[in-house]
C-alpha cells in the first residue's frame, strides 16, 4: 500500500463573552487538536470554524448571524468546510440557529463541549446538521484536553454554573446550578500547570467566592487560596469574579496573608442604589459593599479594586444614579467596566416597567465614565515613583513594536509599558522597573529596567515557539482519513457576575 501525505484539517475558534467562554475555547482547541486538527494560520480560511457564543452581550444574536452570513459564501466554494456554534447563545436558541442558518453543521451547548469532535464527524458522515443540547453537565469540563493560550498564565476553573437569580442575567439558566470541583482536583491541576512552566493562575467561577457551598464548607474558598500559597513555583494567584454577598472576612485575611495571592480584586457593584440592587435581586446593599471595600483597604492598603457597573437599569431614577456615583467616589476604583443597560431576551428585567429612554441612559453613562476616568488617572498617578516587578506579556502592548517597549502586568494587574531591556526578554520573564508616568489606563516606566529575571515561564514560552516552528506540515498515512477524530481520553468557564 502506498503511503501518502495528508494535510490535517484546520480549525478556527471565534470567542465572544466572559472569561468562562475564553477558558472553554481553550478546551475546544485542545479537543480539536487531540482529534488531529491544526490551528489555521492567521488570515487563512479554516476547514472548521467554531463560534463560542455569549447570550449576555448586546445584540449577540445579530452579531452571530451576521458572521454566519459572511461565512456562507466561503463555505459554498470551500469543499468540506464545517461550521459549529456553541456556548450560551447556542444553549438558549437551539434549533433556531439551524433554521436561520441552515449551512451550520453543528450546534452544541454549554454542557457538552467535549462532544464537538464527534458531532463534527457525525455531521460529515451523515451530511446533515447535528444539534445536541444537554440540560446538565456530564463531566466537569476541566477534565477535557486543553490548549492553553499562554505558556506563563492560566485559567483554572473551580466551579461552573450559578445559584443567583439576578434579573438582568440569563447565565444561570444556560450554565445551570453551581457545581464545585473537588479541592484536590483543583490543586492537582495547579501543580501540573506550574510543572509545565506556568507562574500565574486565575481561579475562575461564575461566582467564584461561593465555592464550597456545593460541598458544605463556607470557608473552602479562603482555604483554597491558602493552599495555592503552598504550591512551590506559583508566583501569582488571582480570582474572578466574586459576589459581594459571599465575600467574607476569611477571604480578606487569606488574600492579605498569602504572599502569592495578589492584592487585586475585581468585585462587581452593578449599582450603588439600594432600590436598584433590590430590583436586580442583588442580595447586598450599598453599606455592605462599601464595608467590604473598607476592610480590604485596611488589610491591603495597596490593593487595586475594579468593578462592573450597569447604567440605566429599569426604574433607575436620577437619585438612584447619583447613589452609584457616590459609591464610585467612595470606593475609588482603579478601573470600572461600565455598561449601558439593554434588554436581554429571557431575563425578568426585559419585562420590567420603567425602561429608561436611550438618551437618558447615554447621558448618565457619559457622566459615570468621566468620573471614573478622573479617579483612575488620580489613582494611577499615585503609582509614579514606585518600583514594581512586571510579568512580561504577549500582545498586551499594541504599540510596542513602534515604541521599542515591552508590556506586562504589575502584581496589582495594572498594565505597564516599559523600555525594552538591553538583554533578551521573553513573555513569562519578570522585569523590575520604576514607574515614571501615569495615564488613566496604563503606566509607563521610561528609564532602563532595574533588573531582569529569567523564569521557567519564559523557558516554557520559548519551548512552545520552538515546537510550533518544528511542527510538520503533514502526517504520513496509509489511507485517507481526513477529519476522522481520535477517541476522547477518559473523562477527568463581563460578563454576568
C-alpha positions as CSV (number, residue, x, y, z in Angstrom):
1,X,0.0,0.0,0.0
2,X,1.4,3.3,-1.0
3,X,1.7,5.9,1.8
4,X,0.6,9.4,1.1
5,X,0.9,12.7,2.9
6,X,-2.3,14.0,4.2
7,X,-2.7,17.6,5.2
8,X,-4.5,17.8,8.6
9,X,-7.8,19.7,8.7
10,X,-7.5,23.2,10.2
11,X,-9.7,25.0,12.7
12,X,-10.5,28.5,14.0
13,X,-12.4,29.4,17.2
14,X,-14.1,32.7,17.5
15,X,-14.9,33.6,21.1
16,X,-17.4,36.1,22.5
17,X,-18.3,36.8,26.1
18,X,-16.8,36.2,29.5
19,X,-13.7,34.6,30.9
20,X,-15.6,31.3,31.2
21,X,-16.1,31.3,27.4
22,X,-12.4,32.1,26.9
23,X,-11.4,29.2,29.0
24,X,-14.0,26.9,27.3
25,X,-12.4,27.9,24.0
26,X,-9.1,26.7,25.3
27,X,-10.8,23.3,25.9
28,X,-12.3,23.3,22.4
29,X,-8.9,23.9,20.9
30,X,-7.5,21.1,23.0
31,X,-10.3,18.7,21.9
32,X,-9.8,19.5,18.2
33,X,-6.0,19.2,18.3
34,X,-6.4,16.0,20.3
35,X,-8.6,14.8,17.3
36,X,-5.9,15.7,14.8
37,X,-6.9,19.2,13.7
38,X,-4.4,22.1,13.5
39,X,-5.0,25.7,14.2
40,X,-5.5,27.6,11.0
41,X,-2.8,30.3,10.2
42,X,-3.9,33.8,10.8
43,X,-5.9,35.1,7.8
44,X,-6.5,31.7,6.3
45,X,-9.9,30.1,5.7
46,X,-10.2,27.3,8.2
47,X,-11.7,23.9,7.4
48,X,-13.7,24.1,10.7
49,X,-14.9,27.4,12.2
50,X,-16.3,27.3,15.7
51,X,-18.3,30.1,17.3
52,X,-18.3,30.1,21.1
53,X,-21.2,32.5,21.7
54,X,-22.4,34.7,24.5
55,X,-26.1,35.4,25.3
56,X,-25.3,38.4,27.6
57,X,-23.7,40.8,25.2
58,X,-25.9,43.3,23.5
59,X,-27.3,42.1,20.1
60,X,-25.3,38.9,20.4
61,X,-27.7,37.1,18.1
62,X,-27.4,39.7,15.3
63,X,-23.6,39.6,15.6
64,X,-23.7,35.8,15.3
65,X,-26.0,35.6,12.3
66,X,-24.1,38.4,10.6
67,X,-20.8,36.4,10.9
68,X,-22.6,33.2,9.8
69,X,-23.9,35.0,6.8
70,X,-20.4,36.1,5.8
71,X,-19.2,32.5,6.1
72,X,-22.0,31.1,3.9
73,X,-20.3,32.3,0.7
74,X,-16.9,31.0,1.9
75,X,-18.4,27.6,2.6
76,X,-20.1,27.5,-0.8
77,X,-16.7,27.4,-2.5
78,X,-14.5,25.6,0.1
79,X,-15.1,21.9,-0.1
80,X,-15.6,20.1,3.2
81,X,-15.8,23.2,5.3
82,X,-17.8,22.9,8.5
83,X,-19.3,25.5,10.9
84,X,-20.2,24.8,14.5
85,X,-22.0,27.1,17.0
86,X,-21.6,26.5,20.8
87,X,-21.8,28.5,24.0
88,X,-24.6,30.3,25.8
89,X,-26.5,31.5,22.7
90,X,-26.5,28.0,21.3
91,X,-27.8,26.7,24.6
92,X,-30.6,29.3,24.5
93,X,-31.6,29.2,20.8
94,X,-31.0,25.5,20.0
95,X,-32.9,24.6,16.8
96,X,-33.4,28.2,15.8
97,X,-29.8,28.5,14.7
98,X,-30.1,25.8,12.0
99,X,-33.4,27.2,10.9
100,X,-31.9,30.7,10.4
101,X,-28.6,29.5,9.1
102,X,-29.1,26.0,7.5
103,X,-25.5,25.9,6.4
104,X,-24.4,25.4,10.0
105,X,-23.2,21.8,10.6
106,X,-23.1,21.5,14.4
107,X,-24.9,23.2,17.3
108,X,-23.8,22.2,20.8
109,X,-24.4,23.7,24.3
110,X,-22.5,24.7,27.4
111,X,-22.8,21.2,29.0
112,X,-21.4,19.1,26.2
113,X,-18.4,20.8,24.7
114,X,-16.5,17.5,24.9
115,X,-18.7,16.1,22.2
116,X,-17.6,18.6,19.5
117,X,-15.2,16.4,17.5
118,X,-17.7,13.5,17.4
119,X,-20.5,15.8,16.3
120,X,-18.4,17.3,13.5
121,X,-17.6,13.7,12.3
122,X,-21.2,12.7,12.5
123,X,-22.3,15.7,10.5
124,X,-19.7,14.9,7.9
125,X,-20.7,11.3,7.6
126,X,-24.5,11.8,7.7
127,X,-24.3,15.0,5.7
128,X,-26.8,16.8,7.9
129,X,-26.7,19.2,10.8
130,X,-26.2,17.8,14.3
131,X,-27.9,19.6,17.2
132,X,-27.1,18.4,20.7
133,X,-28.0,20.4,23.7
134,X,-27.8,18.8,27.2
135,X,-29.7,20.1,30.2
136,X,-27.0,19.3,32.7
137,X,-23.2,18.8,32.9
138,X,-22.0,15.3,32.2
139,X,-18.4,15.7,33.4
140,X,-16.6,18.7,34.8
141,X,-15.1,20.5,31.8
142,X,-11.6,20.9,33.3
143,X,-11.1,17.1,32.7
144,X,-11.1,17.8,28.9
145,X,-7.9,18.3,26.8
146,X,-6.9,22.0,26.8
147,X,-4.8,24.1,24.5
148,X,-3.7,26.9,26.8
149,X,-3.3,30.3,25.0
150,X,-0.5,31.3,27.3
151,X,2.6,29.4,28.4
152,X,3.0,31.5,31.5
153,X,-0.5,32.3,32.8
154,X,-3.6,30.0,33.0
155,X,-7.2,30.0,33.9
156,X,-8.2,27.3,36.5
157,X,-11.9,26.7,36.7
158,X,-13.0,25.9,40.3
159,X,-16.8,25.8,39.7
160,X,-19.4,26.1,36.9
161,X,-22.9,27.4,37.0
162,X,-24.5,30.0,39.3
163,X,-27.2,29.8,42.0
164,X,-28.0,33.5,41.9
165,X,-31.1,34.9,40.2
166,X,-30.1,38.4,39.1
167,X,-32.9,39.8,37.0
168,X,-30.6,41.2,34.2
169,X,-28.8,37.8,33.7
170,X,-29.7,34.7,31.8
171,X,-26.5,32.8,32.5
172,X,-27.8,30.6,35.4
173,X,-30.5,29.3,33.0
174,X,-27.8,28.4,30.4
175,X,-25.0,27.1,32.6
176,X,-27.1,25.5,35.3
177,X,-26.8,25.4,39.1
178,X,-23.4,25.9,40.7
179,X,-21.2,22.8,40.7
180,X,-17.9,22.8,42.6
181,X,-14.8,20.8,41.8
182,X,-13.0,18.9,44.5
183,X,-10.3,20.9,46.1
184,X,-7.7,18.1,45.4
185,X,-8.5,18.1,41.7
186,X,-8.1,21.9,41.5
187,X,-4.7,21.8,43.3
188,X,-3.6,18.9,41.2
189,X,-4.3,21.0,38.0
190,X,-2.5,24.0,39.5
191,X,0.6,21.9,40.3
192,X,0.6,20.3,36.9
193,X,0.4,23.8,35.3
194,X,3.3,25.0,37.4
195,X,5.3,21.9,36.4
196,X,4.8,23.0,32.8
197,X,6.1,26.5,33.5
198,X,3.0,28.5,34.4
199,X,3.8,31.2,37.1
200,X,0.3,32.8,37.3
201,X,-3.1,31.2,37.7
202,X,-6.5,32.8,37.9
203,X,-9.2,30.8,39.7
204,X,-12.3,31.1,37.7
205,X,-16.0,30.7,38.5
206,X,-19.3,32.4,37.6
207,X,-19.5,33.3,41.3
208,X,-16.0,32.3,42.4
209,X,-16.1,33.0,46.1
210,X,-19.3,31.0,46.6
211,X,-17.0,28.0,46.2
212,X,-17.7,25.5,49.0
213,X,-21.4,25.8,49.2
214,X,-21.8,22.8,47.0
215,X,-19.5,20.8,49.2
216,X,-20.7,22.1,52.5
217,X,-17.8,24.3,53.6
218,X,-18.3,28.0,53.6
219,X,-14.6,28.7,54.2
220,X,-13.5,26.4,51.3
221,X,-12.5,29.4,49.1
222,X,-10.2,31.0,51.6
223,X,-8.7,27.6,52.3
224,X,-8.1,27.1,48.6
225,X,-6.3,30.5,48.4
226,X,-4.0,29.5,51.2
227,X,-3.4,26.1,49.7
228,X,-2.3,27.8,46.4
229,X,0.2,29.6,48.6
230,X,1.9,26.3,49.3
231,X,2.4,25.4,45.6
232,X,6.2,25.9,45.0
233,X,6.9,27.9,41.9
234,X,3.5,29.5,41.7
235,X,4.2,33.3,41.9
236,X,0.8,34.9,41.3
237,X,-2.7,33.9,42.2
238,X,-5.8,35.8,41.1
239,X,-9.5,35.0,41.1
240,X,-12.6,36.3,39.3
241,X,-15.4,37.1,39.8
242,X,-16.5,37.2,43.4
243,X,-20.0,38.2,44.6
244,X,-20.3,40.8,47.4
245,X,-22.9,38.7,49.2
246,X,-20.3,35.8,49.6
247,X,-17.3,38.0,50.3
248,X,-16.3,37.1,53.9
249,X,-13.6,38.2,56.3
250,X,-11.7,34.9,56.0
251,X,-11.2,35.6,52.3
252,X,-9.7,39.0,53.0
253,X,-7.4,37.5,55.6
254,X,-6.3,34.8,53.1
255,X,-5.5,37.5,50.5
256,X,-3.6,39.6,52.9
257,X,-1.6,36.7,54.5
258,X,-0.8,34.5,51.4
259,X,2.2,36.0,49.7
260,X,1.4,34.8,46.2
261,X,-2.2,35.9,46.2
262,X,-2.2,39.3,44.5
263,X,-3.6,42.4,46.1
264,X,-6.1,42.9,43.3
265,X,-9.8,42.4,43.4
266,X,-12.5,42.6,40.8
267,X,-15.8,42.9,42.6
268,X,-18.9,43.8,40.6
269,X,-21.1,46.6,42.1
270,X,-23.7,46.8,39.3
271,X,-25.5,49.7,41.1
272,X,-24.9,51.9,44.1
273,X,-28.6,52.3,44.7
274,X,-30.3,50.0,47.3
275,X,-33.6,50.3,45.3
276,X,-32.0,49.2,42.1
277,X,-30.0,46.5,43.7
278,X,-33.3,45.2,45.1
279,X,-34.8,45.2,41.7
280,X,-31.8,43.5,40.3
281,X,-32.1,40.8,43.1
282,X,-28.6,41.5,44.2
283,X,-28.6,40.4,47.8
284,X,-26.3,43.2,49.2
285,X,-26.8,46.9,49.7
286,X,-24.5,50.0,49.4
287,X,-23.4,49.9,53.0
288,X,-22.4,46.3,52.8
289,X,-20.4,46.9,49.6
290,X,-18.5,49.9,50.9
291,X,-17.9,48.0,54.1
292,X,-16.1,45.2,52.1
293,X,-14.0,47.8,50.3
294,X,-13.1,49.4,53.7
295,X,-12.0,46.1,55.1
296,X,-10.0,45.2,52.0
297,X,-8.1,48.5,52.1
298,X,-7.5,48.2,55.8
299,X,-5.9,44.8,55.3
300,X,-4.2,45.6,52.0
301,X,-3.7,49.4,51.5
302,X,-2.1,48.8,48.1
303,X,-5.0,46.8,46.7
304,X,-6.2,47.7,43.3
305,X,-10.0,47.2,43.1
306,X,-12.1,47.1,39.9
307,X,-15.8,46.6,39.3
308,X,-18.7,46.3,36.9
309,X,-21.5,48.9,36.7
310,X,-24.8,48.9,34.8
311,X,-26.3,52.3,34.0
312,X,-30.0,52.8,33.2
313,X,-31.5,49.6,34.8
314,X,-35.3,49.8,34.6
315,X,-36.7,52.1,37.1
316,X,-33.4,53.8,37.8
317,X,-34.0,57.4,38.9
318,X,-31.6,60.3,38.8
319,X,-31.3,59.9,42.6
320,X,-30.5,56.2,42.1
321,X,-27.8,57.1,39.6
322,X,-26.3,59.6,42.0
323,X,-26.0,56.8,44.6
324,X,-23.9,54.9,42.1
325,X,-21.7,58.0,41.5
326,X,-21.4,58.3,45.3
327,X,-20.1,54.7,45.6
328,X,-17.6,55.3,42.8
329,X,-16.3,58.4,44.6
330,X,-16.0,56.5,47.9
331,X,-14.6,53.3,46.5
332,X,-12.0,54.9,44.2
333,X,-11.9,52.0,41.8
334,X,-8.7,51.5,39.8
335,X,-10.9,50.6,36.9
336,X,-14.6,50.2,36.2
337,X,-16.2,48.2,33.3
338,X,-19.3,50.3,32.6
339,X,-22.3,49.1,30.6
340,X,-25.5,50.7,29.4
341,X,-28.4,48.5,30.3
342,X,-30.2,46.9,27.3
343,X,-32.9,44.3,27.2
344,X,-31.8,40.7,27.2
345,X,-34.5,38.3,25.9
346,X,-35.4,35.7,28.6
347,X,-34.4,37.9,31.6
348,X,-37.0,39.2,34.1
349,X,-35.6,42.8,33.7
350,X,-36.5,42.8,30.0
351,X,-40.2,42.7,31.0
352,X,-40.0,45.3,33.8
353,X,-41.8,48.6,33.7
354,X,-39.8,51.8,33.8
355,X,-37.4,51.1,30.9
356,X,-35.2,54.2,30.7
357,X,-35.0,56.1,27.4
358,X,-31.8,55.6,25.5
359,X,-30.8,59.3,25.6
360,X,-31.1,59.3,29.4
361,X,-29.0,56.2,29.7
362,X,-26.4,57.6,27.4
363,X,-26.2,60.9,29.3
364,X,-25.7,59.1,32.6
365,X,-23.2,56.8,31.1
366,X,-21.1,59.7,29.9
367,X,-21.1,61.3,33.3
368,X,-20.1,58.0,35.0
369,X,-17.3,57.3,32.6
370,X,-15.9,60.8,33.0
371,X,-15.9,60.4,36.8
372,X,-14.2,57.0,36.7
373,X,-11.6,58.2,34.2
374,X,-10.7,61.0,36.6
375,X,-10.4,58.6,39.5
376,X,-8.4,56.0,37.5
377,X,-5.9,58.7,36.5
378,X,-5.6,60.0,40.0
379,X,-5.1,56.5,41.4
380,X,-2.5,55.7,38.7
381,X,-0.6,58.9,39.4
382,X,-0.1,57.6,43.0
383,X,1.9,54.7,41.5
384,X,4.5,57.0,39.9
385,X,7.9,56.6,41.6
386,X,7.2,53.0,42.8
387,X,9.3,50.0,41.8
388,X,7.3,47.0,40.6
389,X,8.1,43.7,39.1
390,X,6.3,43.2,35.8
391,X,5.3,39.9,34.3
392,X,6.2,40.3,30.6
393,X,3.1,39.6,28.5
394,X,2.5,38.7,24.9
395,X,0.1,41.0,23.0
396,X,-0.7,43.5,25.8
397,X,1.1,46.4,24.2
398,X,-0.4,47.1,20.7
399,X,2.2,49.9,20.0
400,X,5.3,48.1,21.4
401,X,6.8,47.4,18.0
402,X,6.7,51.1,17.2
403,X,7.8,52.4,20.6
404,X,10.6,49.8,21.3
405,X,8.8,49.0,24.6
406,X,7.5,45.8,26.2
407,X,4.4,45.4,28.2
408,X,3.1,43.4,31.1
409,X,1.1,43.4,34.4
410,X,2.3,44.6,37.8
411,X,1.3,42.5,40.8
412,X,-1.9,44.6,41.2
413,X,-2.7,43.8,37.5
414,X,-2.1,47.4,36.3
415,X,-0.8,47.5,32.7
416,X,2.8,48.7,32.5
417,X,4.7,49.7,29.3
418,X,8.4,49.7,29.9
419,X,11.6,50.3,28.0
420,X,13.0,47.2,26.3
421,X,16.0,45.9,28.3
422,X,19.3,45.5,26.5
423,X,19.3,41.8,27.2
424,X,16.8,39.3,25.6
425,X,13.5,39.1,27.4
426,X,10.7,36.6,26.8
427,X,7.0,36.6,27.7
428,X,6.8,35.0,31.1
429,X,10.0,36.6,32.3
430,X,10.0,39.2,35.1
431,X,11.3,42.7,34.7
432,X,11.8,45.2,37.6
433,X,11.1,48.8,36.7
434,X,10.5,52.2,38.2
435,X,7.2,53.8,37.2
436,X,7.6,57.3,35.7
437,X,4.3,58.3,34.1
438,X,0.6,57.6,34.6
439,X,-2.3,57.6,32.2
440,X,-5.9,56.6,33.1
441,X,-5.5,53.0,31.8
442,X,-1.8,52.3,31.9
443,X,1.6,53.2,33.4
444,X,5.0,53.9,31.9
445,X,8.5,53.1,33.0
446,X,10.6,55.1,30.7
447,X,14.1,54.5,32.2
448,X,16.3,51.5,31.8
449,X,14.9,48.5,33.7
450,X,16.4,47.8,37.1
451,X,16.6,44.0,36.8
452,X,15.6,41.1,34.5
453,X,14.7,37.7,36.0
454,X,14.5,34.9,33.5
455,X,11.9,32.4,34.6
456,X,10.6,28.8,34.0
457,X,7.6,30.5,32.3
458,X,9.9,32.2,29.8
459,X,11.6,28.9,29.2
460,X,8.1,27.4,28.6
461,X,7.2,30.1,26.1
462,X,10.5,29.7,24.3
463,X,9.9,25.9,24.1
464,X,6.4,26.4,22.7
465,X,7.8,28.7,20.0
466,X,10.4,26.1,19.0
467,X,7.9,23.3,18.9
468,X,5.5,25.3,16.8
469,X,8.2,26.1,14.3
470,X,9.3,22.4,14.1
471,X,5.8,21.0,13.7
472,X,5.5,19.1,10.4
473,X,3.0,20.2,7.7
474,X,1.5,16.8,7.1
475,X,1.2,13.3,8.5
476,X,2.2,10.1,6.7
477,X,-0.9,7.8,6.5
478,X,-1.7,4.6,4.7
479,X,-5.2,5.6,3.7
480,X,-7.0,9.0,3.6
481,X,-8.9,9.7,6.8
482,X,-9.4,13.4,6.7
483,X,-11.4,14.8,9.6
484,X,-11.7,11.5,11.5
485,X,-11.4,12.5,15.2
486,X,-9.3,10.4,17.5
487,X,-11.1,8.8,20.5
488,X,-11.5,11.1,23.5
489,X,-9.4,10.3,26.6
490,X,-11.1,9.1,29.8
491,X,-13.1,11.9,31.4
492,X,-11.3,13.7,34.2
493,X,-15.8,28.7,32.2
494,X,-18.4,40.6,32.0
495,X,-19.9,39.0,31.7
496,X,-22.5,38.1,34.2
497,X,-21.4,38.2,37.8
